[in-house]
Amino acid sequence: MVRRNLLAAVFLGIMQVSLAQAQTCPSAIAKTTPTSDFTVHNNGTVTHIPTGLMWKVCSEGQAWQNDGTCSGTASGHNWKAALEIPQTLKSGAGYAGHTDWRLPNVKELASIAELACYSPAINTAVFHNTPPFFYWSASPYADGSPFAWVVRFYHGNDGHNLRYNDYGLVRLVRSGQ
C-alpha cells in the first residue's frame, strides 16, 4: 500500500511537470470542440451546447479562480473514490448552486475531448489547466472486470484502466436543463 501511494505521488509529480509543456494543435485539423460549442457561466461551470451537459471547468482538486482559471493540482483517485466524490457535493452545499453532480459516463466524457489537439486533448480556453492524463468515467469496463472506462486527455482516446489505480483524475458533470 505504501509503495503504491509513493508511486502515485511520484507519478502525479511527473504529471505536474508535463503541464509546463504547451498543448499542440496542428492548424490543418478542424477543431472538434470549438469554444463556440460552450456557454461559459463565469462560476466555474460551462455548458456543452451540443450535448446540453454542464461541466465543472476545473478538475477535482483544483480551485476555480475569479479570473476564470483553475489553480492547484488535480487530485488522483481510484475508481471507487471517484464515484464517491459527487456524494460529497450532494450532501453538502453543492457546487455553483447545484447538488446533482455526477461522474460522467465514457461517452459523455469523450464528448469534450478536442481531437485536433494533444497534450492535453481538450479545449484549454474552456477547461483550464487540464492535465494530459486519464480521467475516470462512471462506466465499468465489463461486468465483473477489474477495469473501468477512462478517457485519456493526452490524445483524447478512450480505453480502460484498473479500478484500483489511485491516480485517475475526475471532472464532474450534470445533466444541465
C-alpha positions in Angstrom: 0.0 0.0 0.0 2.8 2.4 0.9 4.7 1.6 -2.3 1.5 2.2 -4.4 0.9 5.5 -2.7 4.5 6.5 -3.2 4.3 5.6 -6.9 1.1 7.6 -7.3 2.7 10.6 -5.6 5.8 10.4 -7.9 3.5 9.9 -10.9 1.4 13.0 -10.0 4.6 15.0 -9.6 5.8 14.0 -13.0 2.3 14.8 -14.4 2.6 18.4 -13.0 5.9 18.8 -14.8 4.2 17.8 -18.0 1.7 20.7 -17.5 4.5 23.1 -18.3 4.6 21.7 -21.9 2.4 23.5 -24.4 -0.6 22.0 -26.0 -0.1 21.1 -29.6 -2.9 21.8 -32.2 -1.9 21.4 -35.8 -3.6 24.2 -37.7 -4.7 22.0 -40.6 -7.0 19.9 -38.5 -10.5 21.3 -37.7 -11.4 21.6 -34.1 -13.9 19.1 -32.7 -14.9 21.1 -29.6 -14.5 24.8 -30.5 -15.1 27.4 -27.9 -18.3 28.3 -29.7 -19.7 24.9 -28.6 -19.7 26.1 -24.9 -21.6 28.6 -22.8 -19.3 29.8 -20.1 -21.2 30.7 -16.9 -18.4 32.5 -15.0 -18.9 30.4 -11.9 -16.6 27.5 -12.6 -19.1 25.8 -14.9 -19.7 25.5 -18.7 -22.5 24.0 -20.7 -21.6 22.0 -23.8 -24.2 23.1 -26.2 -24.3 20.0 -28.5 -25.0 17.7 -25.5 -26.7 20.1 -23.1 -24.3 18.8 -20.3 -23.0 21.2 -17.7 -19.4 20.6 -16.7 -17.2 21.8 -13.9 -14.3 23.7 -15.5 -11.7 22.6 -13.0 -10.6 19.0 -12.3 -11.3 17.8 -8.8 -8.5 19.0 -6.5 -8.2 22.3 -8.4 -10.0 25.5 -7.4 -11.9 27.9 -9.6 -10.5 31.4 -9.6 -12.4 34.7 -10.2 -10.1 35.4 -13.1 -11.6 32.4 -14.9 -8.8 29.9 -14.4 -8.2 26.8 -12.3 -5.4 26.8 -9.7 -3.8 24.0 -7.7 -3.2 20.3 -8.5 -5.7 17.9 -9.9 -6.0 15.1 -7.3 -5.7 11.4 -8.2 -8.3 8.8 -7.2 -9.1 5.2 -7.6 -12.4 4.4 -9.4 -14.4 3.7 -6.2 -13.3 7.0 -4.7 -14.0 8.9 -8.0 -17.6 7.5 -7.9 -18.0 8.8 -4.3 -16.9 12.4 -5.0 -20.3 13.6 -6.2 -21.9 12.2 -3.0 -19.9 14.8 -1.0 -21.4 17.6 -3.1 -24.9 16.2 -2.8 -24.7 16.0 1.0 -23.2 19.5 1.3 -23.9 22.8 -0.3 -23.2 21.5 -3.8 -21.2 23.5 -6.4 -22.4 26.6 -8.3 -25.8 26.2 -6.8 -26.3 22.5 -7.9 -26.2 19.3 -5.9 -26.8 16.8 -8.8 -23.2 16.5 -10.0 -22.0 13.0 -11.0 -19.2 11.2 -12.7 -19.8 11.2 -16.5 -20.2 8.0 -18.5 -17.5 7.3 -21.0 -19.4 8.7 -24.0 -20.2 12.0 -22.1 -16.6 12.4 -21.1 -15.3 11.7 -24.7 -17.7 14.4 -26.0 -15.5 17.1 -24.6 -12.2 15.7 -26.0 -10.6 18.0 -28.5 -9.3 15.6 -31.1 -7.5 18.2 -33.1 -5.0 18.8 -30.2 -2.9 16.7 -27.8 -1.2 17.2 -24.5 -3.9 17.9 -23.5 -6.6 16.9 -25.9 -9.2 19.3 -24.6 -10.2 22.9 -25.3 -7.9 24.7 -22.9 -9.7 28.0 -23.4 -12.7 26.4 -21.7 -11.1 23.7 -19.5 -8.2 25.5 -17.9 -5.0 23.7 -16.6 -6.3 20.2 -17.6 -3.5 17.7 -17.1 -2.9 15.5 -20.1 -3.8 12.3 -18.2 -6.6 9.8 -17.9 -10.0 10.7 -16.3 -12.4 8.2 -14.8 -15.8 7.6 -16.2 -18.7 6.0 -14.3 -18.8 3.2 -16.9 -17.5 -0.2 -15.8 -15.4 -1.9 -18.5 -17.3 -5.2 -18.2 -19.3 -7.0 -15.6 -17.0 -8.4 -13.0 -14.0 -6.9 -14.6 -11.3 -5.1 -12.6 -11.3 -2.3 -15.1 -13.3 0.9 -15.7 -13.6 3.0 -18.8 -11.5 6.2 -19.0 -10.7 9.0 -21.4 -7.1 9.8 -21.9 -6.7 13.5 -22.3 -3.2 13.2 -23.8 -4.6 12.2 -27.2 -8.4 12.1 -26.4 -8.9 8.4 -26.9 -11.0 6.2 -24.6 -9.8 3.0 -23.0 -9.7 1.2 -19.7 -7.7 1.2 -16.6 -7.5 -0.9 -13.4 -10.1 0.4 -10.9 -7.6 0.4 -8.0 -5.2 2.8 -9.7 -5.0 5.8 -7.3 -4.0 8.4 -9.9 -7.1 8.7 -12.2 -8.4 12.2 -12.4 -12.0 13.4 -12.1 -14.2 16.1 -13.9 -17.8 16.2 -12.8 -20.9 16.7 -15.0 -24.6 17.3 -14.5 -27.5 17.0 -16.9 -28.0 20.7 -17.2 -31.5 21.9 -18.1 
